Each structure stands twice: as structure tokens, then as C-alpha cells.
Amino acid sequence: MNEDIQHEVRGRVARVVVESHPGGDMSDESPIDRSLYRALEELPEHVVGEIIDGELHVSPRPHPDHAIAALKLILELGPYVGRPNLRGPGGWVFMPEPELHLGTNVLVPDLAAWRREHLSEIPRVVGITTAPDWLCEVLSPSTKARDRGAKMNMYARAGVRHLWLLDPRQQRLEVYRLEAGRWILCATYTGTIDVRAEPFTAQNMNLGSLWEP
């Protein structure tokens, strides 16, 4: 975290007043620390805030290469994404950078998807409490340690079934499946090959398209 941002955040956390969450996005029964969440809401727009194990973590917005790789991945999974009024194979709901409220944690993955039977209606609040069935984190130097460590642990505890780690710099995709509460590495793909990766095995995906400039 940039030192100036870090000092700014600490000051906000120290002086924040615990009060009701505006707009009703957080109920009185929410287990999330309300003062930390208020500090998260007050962060500047050019950073991303997450609450992990009772601590507020702040990261810079991703590099354009990061965002482009995520967008291209969505395009490759097009038949699953579908149009708003249509169902793709199996019926999925995709969201970029959703704010997930998982227990006491607030996490913002790069991409998430739910099977429609698990998220039949789009929530009308900011924080989504239903754990996704699939997540993708696009790794960057400033966030990869947290993505591979604390966040992977949080996702496993929440019951996320599949997790992808996409590394544009290394041109690598790692595919994980949750089994008995632990992540199992199913496959690692590199380069420009065509792949069929869990849980979207019905769709042939060209890995090379994600790295094209």
C-alpha cells in the first residue's frame, strides 16, 4: 500500500464514528465491523478496499493490462455469460468486481459467477452475501501475495467451489477446485493453447487471446 494512502486510512479508522450504514446496505445483524466498513466507504475512488480478518487492506486500481485480461476472459466465456434476458449453458450470473460480504470479511474479486439456482435474483444492495460458485483473481505485483494467501483461505471458508488465478505477465492460468474445504490444483495452462477449464468445460477457450496486446 502507498504510504500516503496508508496514513490517510489509519487516520480515518481512528476517528470514524460507528453509526448506521447509509442506504440500508448493511443490517444491524451484519458481522462486519461497522467502523472499518465506514472507513472503506470513505476511501478515494482510485483505490480498492477490502476487509480481511479484521483489517482494512487498500490496493491501487489495477494496471490496464490487468483489466483488459479480465475483459477478454469474459468475452471468451461469452456463451456462459449470455445476454441479460438469456441463459447460457447451465445458467450463470457473472459480475465484474462485486463486493462480497462473506462473514466478517469484505472481498472484491476481479470476476465472480453464480449458478442461477444459487442467485436467482440480483441483490439490490452493494454487499452480496451469497458465496459465488466461481471466482477469478487477475494477479498483479501489488496484490498477488494476498490473492494467493488470505483471500484464497477466505474463499475456501465461504464455500466457493472453483477459483481461477490468471497471471497476464506469466501468461498462466491456474484452475482450482474446492474439495473437503481445501483447494486442489486441477490444472495449470500457459501460452496460447485452447483449454476447457472447470467449471466451464463446455466452452473451448483460447488462452492466447487473453495475452494479445
C-alpha positions as CSV (number, residue, x, y, z in Angstrom):
1,M,0.0,0.0,0.0
2,N,1.2,3.5,-0.8
3,E,2.4,5.2,2.5
4,D,0.3,8.3,2.0
5,I,-2.8,6.2,1.5
6,Q,-1.9,4.0,4.4
7,H,-1.6,7.0,6.8
8,E,-4.8,8.5,5.4
9,V,-6.7,5.3,6.0
10,R,-5.3,4.9,9.6
11,G,-6.5,8.4,10.4
12,R,-10.0,7.7,9.1
13,V,-10.2,4.4,11.0
14,A,-9.1,6.1,14.2
15,R,-11.7,8.9,14.0
16,V,-14.6,7.1,12.4
17,V,-17.9,7.1,14.4
18,V,-19.9,3.9,14.5
19,E,-23.3,4.6,13.0
20,S,-25.9,3.0,10.8
21,H,-24.9,2.2,7.3
22,P,-26.3,4.7,4.7
23,G,-28.9,3.3,2.3
24,G,-29.5,0.1,4.3
25,D,-26.8,-1.9,2.7
26,M,-25.6,-3.3,6.0
27,S,-28.2,-4.6,8.5
28,D,-27.8,-4.4,12.3
29,E,-27.1,-8.1,12.3
30,S,-24.1,-7.8,9.9
31,P,-21.0,-9.3,11.5
32,I,-18.7,-6.9,9.6
33,D,-17.0,-4.2,11.7
34,R,-19.1,-1.1,11.1
35,S,-16.3,1.4,11.7
36,L,-13.9,-0.4,9.3
37,Y,-16.7,-0.6,6.7
38,R,-17.3,3.2,7.1
39,A,-13.6,3.8,6.6
40,L,-13.7,1.5,3.5
41,E,-16.6,3.6,2.1
42,E,-14.6,6.8,2.5
43,L,-11.6,5.6,0.5
44,P,-10.8,7.6,-2.6
45,E,-12.1,6.2,-5.9
46,H,-8.6,5.3,-7.3
47,V,-8.1,2.5,-4.8
48,V,-9.8,-0.8,-3.8
49,G,-10.6,-1.5,-0.2
50,E,-11.1,-4.9,1.4
51,I,-11.6,-6.1,5.0
52,I,-9.7,-9.3,5.7
53,D,-9.6,-10.8,9.2
54,G,-10.5,-7.5,10.9
55,E,-8.0,-5.4,8.9
56,L,-8.7,-2.9,6.2
57,H,-6.4,-3.5,3.1
58,V,-6.1,-0.9,0.4
59,S,-4.7,-1.6,-3.1
60,P,-4.2,0.7,-6.1
61,R,-6.6,0.2,-9.0
62,P,-5.3,-2.5,-11.5
63,H,-3.0,-1.7,-14.4
64,P,-4.9,-1.5,-17.7
65,D,-3.3,-4.9,-18.8
66,H,-5.0,-6.4,-15.7
67,A,-8.4,-5.0,-16.6
68,I,-8.1,-6.0,-20.3
69,A,-7.2,-9.6,-19.4
70,A,-10.3,-9.8,-17.2
71,L,-12.5,-8.3,-20.0
72,K,-11.1,-10.7,-22.6
73,L,-11.8,-13.6,-20.3
74,I,-15.4,-12.6,-20.1
75,L,-15.5,-12.5,-23.9
76,E,-14.0,-16.0,-24.1
77,L,-16.7,-17.3,-21.7
78,G,-19.4,-15.5,-23.8
79,P,-21.8,-18.4,-24.1
80,Y,-22.0,-18.8,-20.3
81,V,-22.4,-15.1,-19.8
82,G,-25.1,-14.6,-22.4
83,R,-27.3,-11.6,-22.6
84,P,-29.3,-10.3,-19.6
85,N,-32.5,-11.9,-20.8
86,L,-31.0,-15.3,-21.8
87,R,-29.4,-18.2,-20.0
88,G,-26.0,-19.5,-21.0
89,P,-25.0,-23.2,-20.6
90,G,-26.1,-24.2,-17.1
91,G,-27.4,-20.8,-16.3
92,W,-24.8,-18.4,-14.8
93,V,-24.8,-14.8,-13.4
94,F,-21.5,-13.0,-14.0
95,M,-20.3,-9.8,-12.2
96,P,-17.0,-7.9,-12.5
97,E,-15.5,-6.7,-9.2
98,P,-18.5,-7.5,-7.0
99,E,-18.3,-6.5,-3.3
100,L,-18.7,-9.8,-1.3
101,H,-19.7,-9.8,2.3
102,L,-18.5,-13.2,3.5
103,G,-18.9,-13.5,7.3
104,T,-16.7,-10.7,8.8
105,N,-14.8,-10.1,5.5
106,V,-15.4,-7.8,2.6
107,L,-13.7,-9.0,-0.5
108,V,-13.6,-7.7,-4.1
109,P,-12.5,-10.4,-6.7
110,D,-11.9,-9.4,-10.3
111,L,-14.7,-11.6,-11.6
112,A,-17.3,-13.8,-10.0
113,A,-20.1,-16.0,-11.2
114,W,-23.1,-17.7,-9.5
115,R,-25.2,-20.6,-10.8
116,R,-28.7,-19.2,-11.3
117,E,-30.2,-21.6,-8.8
118,H,-27.9,-20.1,-6.2
119,L,-28.6,-16.4,-7.1
120,S,-32.0,-16.3,-8.8
121,E,-32.3,-12.6,-8.3
122,I,-29.7,-9.8,-8.5
123,P,-29.3,-8.3,-5.0
124,R,-30.4,-4.6,-4.7
125,V,-27.6,-3.8,-2.2
126,V,-23.9,-3.3,-2.6
127,G,-22.7,-6.2,-0.5
128,I,-23.5,-9.7,-1.8
129,T,-23.6,-12.3,1.0
130,T,-24.1,-15.4,-1.2
131,A,-20.8,-17.0,-2.0
132,P,-20.0,-17.3,-5.7
133,D,-19.7,-20.7,-7.4
134,W,-16.7,-19.4,-9.4
135,L,-14.1,-16.6,-8.9
136,C,-11.2,-15.3,-10.9
137,E,-8.4,-13.2,-9.5
138,V,-6.1,-11.5,-12.0
139,L,-2.7,-11.4,-10.4
140,S,-0.7,-8.2,-10.2
141,P,2.6,-7.5,-8.3
142,S,0.8,-5.4,-5.6
143,T,-2.0,-8.0,-4.8
144,K,-0.8,-11.5,-5.8
145,A,0.5,-12.3,-2.3
146,R,-2.9,-11.5,-0.8
147,D,-4.8,-13.2,-3.6
148,R,-2.8,-16.4,-3.1
149,G,-2.8,-16.3,0.6
150,A,-5.5,-14.7,2.8
151,K,-8.1,-14.3,0.1
152,M,-7.8,-17.9,-1.1
153,N,-8.4,-19.0,2.5
154,M,-11.4,-16.8,2.9
155,Y,-12.9,-18.1,-0.3
156,A,-12.4,-21.7,0.8
157,R,-14.0,-21.0,4.2
158,A,-17.0,-19.4,2.4
159,G,-17.5,-22.5,0.2
160,V,-16.6,-21.1,-3.2
161,R,-16.4,-24.2,-5.5
162,H,-14.0,-23.0,-8.2
163,L,-11.2,-20.4,-8.3
164,W,-9.0,-19.3,-11.2
165,L,-5.8,-17.4,-10.8
166,L,-4.9,-15.5,-14.0
167,D,-1.4,-14.1,-14.4
168,P,-1.1,-11.9,-17.5
169,R,2.7,-11.3,-17.0
170,Q,3.5,-15.0,-16.8
171,Q,0.7,-15.9,-19.3
172,R,-0.6,-18.5,-17.0
173,L,-4.0,-19.8,-15.8
174,E,-4.3,-21.9,-12.6
175,V,-7.6,-23.7,-12.0
176,Y,-8.5,-24.8,-8.5
177,R,-11.4,-26.9,-7.2
178,L,-12.6,-27.0,-3.5
179,E,-12.6,-30.4,-2.0
180,A,-13.2,-31.1,1.7
181,G,-12.6,-27.5,2.4
182,R,-9.2,-27.4,0.7
183,W,-8.1,-26.1,-2.7
184,I,-6.9,-28.7,-5.2
185,L,-5.0,-27.5,-8.2
186,C,-6.8,-29.1,-11.1
187,A,-4.7,-27.7,-14.0
188,T,-2.1,-25.1,-15.0
189,Y,-2.3,-23.7,-18.5
190,T,0.3,-21.5,-20.2
191,G,1.0,-19.9,-23.6
192,T,-1.5,-19.8,-26.4
193,I,-3.3,-23.1,-26.3
194,D,-7.0,-23.8,-26.3
195,V,-8.4,-25.1,-23.0
196,R,-11.6,-26.3,-21.4
197,A,-11.3,-25.4,-17.8
198,E,-13.6,-26.3,-14.8
199,P,-16.4,-25.4,-14.3
200,F,-16.8,-24.1,-17.9
201,T,-15.7,-27.3,-19.7
202,A,-18.4,-27.0,-22.4
203,Q,-16.7,-23.9,-23.7
204,N,-13.4,-24.0,-25.7
205,M,-11.3,-21.0,-24.6
206,N,-8.3,-19.6,-26.5
207,L,-5.8,-18.7,-23.8
208,G,-3.6,-16.8,-26.2
209,S,-6.4,-14.2,-26.8
210,L,-6.0,-13.1,-23.2
211,W,-2.4,-12.0,-23.7
212,E,-2.8,-10.3,-27.0
213,P,-1.8,-6.6,-26.9
